[in-house]
Amino acid sequence: MGKQFQAFVLLGLISGLICSFGAPYLPDIQWLADAWPGMVLGLFLFYAGRYIAHRDGRKPLSALLVTVSVAIIGWRLAVKVGTDSGLDERYLYAVCGIVGAGCVALGLLYAWRIRSGILLFVLTVTASGALGGFLFYLLELASGISHIRSDHLWTTLLFGVWQMVLLAGAAVGLRFAAARR
């Protein structure tokens, strides 16, 4: 599990950086800007499941479409919760992380053909989303990054931390699912 876990963490960090650094180069199309983080995350999750964890399905195109779709939906719902909930910042990022990771976990059940340890897999991935959001909050609090007034730096930290922790949680969740066979 060590190498798989490390590969998942590295892919999470790379996908977060691509989300952050690639966004300024996108054309000025709102739906594309809204979907960008989910598309990148979904592609990396698909790659991680198929080529690192060897969760090959018979229908790779449908697995790819489901993974990218749930990642986009998860990101959009997390943003919606973040803007509409009125939660205190201490809880806001963790709750947004739960929403996004919960969507992703449910989609990965299909895409990665998780058949055993389903509840433990979903709980592990969802908890990693909460942890990623909470870690981002702690890093933001410690660094004062929101006071710097640099949206790009804030976004880089958010995407990098959250996606790295999410993919780490997915690797651990896969391990739990495999142990339940």
N, C-alpha and C positions, 0 to 999 in steps of 0.2 A: 504494500500500500504506500510506502514511503515515496517512491518515484512518481506514482500516479498522483498522490496528494500534491507533491511539489509541482508537477506539470499543471494540475488544475489551478493552483495558486498563481503560478506564473501566467497562465492564460487569462485568469481574472484580472491581474494587474495590467497586462497588455491590452485587453479589451477596454478596460477603464481609461487607459491613456489614449487609445484610438478614439473612443467616444469624445473625450475632451479635446484632443488636439485636432481631430478631423472635423469637428463641428464648424469652426470658423471658415472652412473651405467649401462648405456646402453652398449650393445655390440658395438664393433667398426665397425658398418655398417653405411655407409654414408647416405643412403636413410632413415634409421630409425632415425638418428640424425636430419636430415632435416625435417622429418615429426612429430617428437615428440611433439613440442609445439602445433602444430595444432591438433594433436590427443587428447592431454590432454584437450585443450580448447574446442574442439568439444564435447567431452564426458561430460564436465561440463555444457556446454550450453544445451545439450540434457537433462541432469538431471534437470537443472534449469527450463527449459520450461515444461518438462513433470510432474515433481513431486512437484515443488514449485509454478509455475504459472498455473499448470493444463491445459497446452496446449496439450491435448491428441489428437493425430491423429488416424485414423483407421489403419494406417500402421506404427507402431513404428520403424520397422527395416529400412524402407526407410527414415524416418525422422532422424534416427541415422546416417545412411550412408551419407545423404545430409549434416547434420550438421558437421560431422567430415570432410567430403571432402572439404566443403567451408572454414572451419577453416584452414585446411592444405594449400589450395590454397591461402587464404588470407595471411597467414604467409609467404609463399614462394614469393608471389608477393611483399609484403612489403619489404622483404629482398632484392629482385631484384631491386626494386625502390631505396632502400637505398644504394646499392652498385653501381648502374649504373647512378643515376640521376645527380650527381655532385652538388646537392643543398647544400647551406650553412646550418650548423647545426641548426641555428635558425628555419629553416623551415623543415628540413629533417625529424625529428621524427614525426612532425604533419602530414606531407604528407604520410609517411609510415603508420601512424595510420589510416589515411583516407582510404588508399588502403585496408589494412587488415580488417577494420571494415566494409567497403562497401561490400566486398565479404561476410562477415559473415551476414550482414543485409539481403542481397538478399537471401541467403540460409535459413535464419530463417523465411522468408515469407512463404516458403513451409513447413518447419519442424514444425513451431508453428501455422500454418494455420491462418496467419494474413489475414483478408478479408476486413477490413475497416481501414482507417487511414494509408494506406500503405506508402504514401509519407512521412508523418510525422514520422512513425516508422523508415523508412530507413534513413531519415535525422538525427533523434535523435541518432541512433546507430552509424552512420558515424561521426557525430559531437563528440560523446564520444570517438571515436578512435583518432580524432584529438586532443581532450583535453588530453587524456591519453599520447599521444606522446609529447605534449607540456609540460605537468607536469613532464614527465620523463626528458625532456631537462632542465627544471628549477631545478629539484632536482640534476641532474648531474652537472649543472653549480654551484649551491650553495655548493654542497659537494665536488666537484673536484674529483669525483669517477673515472673518466677516467685517471686521473694522478696517481692514486694509483697502476695502472697496475694489477688490479685484475679482470680478465674477469668474474669470478664467481660472484663477488659482483655486477658488472655492469649488468650482465644477470639477477640476482635475482631482482635488482631494476627495470629493464625494464619489465620483465614478471609480477612481482607483481603489479606495478603501472598500466601498460596498461590493463592487464586483469581485474583488479578490476574496473577500470573506464569503461571499455567496458561493463561488466556485469551490472554495475549501469545504464549505458545508455540504455541497453536492457530492464531493469526493467521500466525505465521511458518511453521508447518507447512503451512498452506493455500497460502502463497506458494510453498513448495518443491514442493508437489503440483501446483500450476498450472504451474510452470516445467517440469515433467517431461512435459507433454502433447506 
